[in-house]
């Protein structure tokens, strides 16, 4: 069962990025990422926000785009980026399962 809200640290760990990078991206892409805040003012990310952050990470880190370029790409053709990120995540899960099977043999 998936969580409803993720903390900044959980999102950063999932992405393998620093919390400051996640914070910067959430501020820069505020059009797409709208985290809730708890009573202390900490950001709490919805699963859709985490998916968007994964897309941003893919465009910036893997594709080598600037933040402005990533913003334009998400604005113009978000579905193709979403499909590519989901495909990569599926492949990573399959690889992890295969590694587990290999270790058990």
C-alpha positions in Angstrom: 0.0 0.0 0.0 1.4 3.4 -1.0 1.7 6.3 1.3 -0.5 9.3 0.9 2.2 11.9 1.8 6.0 11.7 1.7 8.4 13.9 3.7 11.2 15.8 2.1 13.8 13.3 3.4 11.8 10.3 2.0 11.5 11.9 -1.4 15.2 12.9 -1.4 16.2 9.3 -0.4 13.9 7.8 -3.1 15.5 10.1 -5.8 19.0 9.7 -4.5 19.3 13.5 -4.3 20.0 16.0 -1.5 17.1 17.6 0.3 18.2 21.0 -0.9 18.0 19.8 -4.5 14.4 18.5 -3.9 13.5 21.8 -2.2 14.9 23.8 -5.1 13.1 21.8 -7.7 9.8 22.0 -5.8 10.2 25.8 -5.7 11.3 26.1 -9.3 8.5 23.8 -10.6 5.8 25.1 -8.4 3.4 25.1 -11.4 3.6 21.3 -11.3 4.5 20.5 -7.7 2.3 21.6 -5.0 3.3 20.0 -1.6 1.2 20.3 1.4 2.6 21.6 4.7 2.1 20.2 8.2 1.7 22.3 11.3 5.5 22.8 11.5 5.6 24.1 7.9 7.4 21.0 6.6 6.7 20.1 3.0 4.7 16.9 2.5 4.6 15.6 -1.1 1.7 13.7 -2.7 2.6 10.7 -4.9 1.9 12.8 -8.0 4.5 15.4 -6.8 7.0 12.6 -6.4 6.4 11.4 -9.9 6.9 14.9 -11.2 10.1 15.2 -9.3 11.2 11.9 -10.8 10.5 13.4 -14.3 12.4 16.5 -13.4 15.4 14.4 -12.2 15.2 12.4 -15.5 15.3 15.5 -17.6 18.0 17.4 -15.7 20.3 14.5 -14.6 19.9 11.9 -17.4 19.0 14.1 -20.4 21.3 16.9 -19.4 18.7 19.6 -19.7 18.7 23.0 -18.0 15.9 23.7 -15.6 14.3 26.1 -18.1 14.5 23.4 -20.7 12.9 20.8 -18.4 10.2 23.3 -17.6 9.5 23.8 -21.3 9.5 20.0 -22.0 7.1 19.3 -19.1 4.8 22.1 -20.4 4.9 20.9 -24.0 5.1 17.1 -23.9 4.7 15.8 -20.4 3.1 12.5 -21.4 6.2 11.3 -23.3 8.5 12.1 -20.4 6.1 10.4 -18.0 6.1 7.2 -20.2 9.9 7.2 -20.3 10.3 7.6 -16.6 7.8 4.8 -15.9 9.6 2.5 -18.3 12.9 3.2 -16.6 11.4 2.6 -13.2 9.9 -0.7 -14.3 13.3 -1.8 -15.7 15.0 -0.9 -12.5 12.5 -3.0 -10.5 13.0 -5.9 -12.9 16.7 -5.7 -12.5 16.5 -5.6 -8.7 14.3 -8.7 -8.8 16.7 -10.5 -11.1 19.6 -9.7 -8.8 17.6 -11.1 -5.9 17.0 -14.3 -7.9 20.6 -14.6 -8.8 21.7 -14.2 -5.2 19.3 -16.9 -4.1 20.7 -19.4 -6.6 
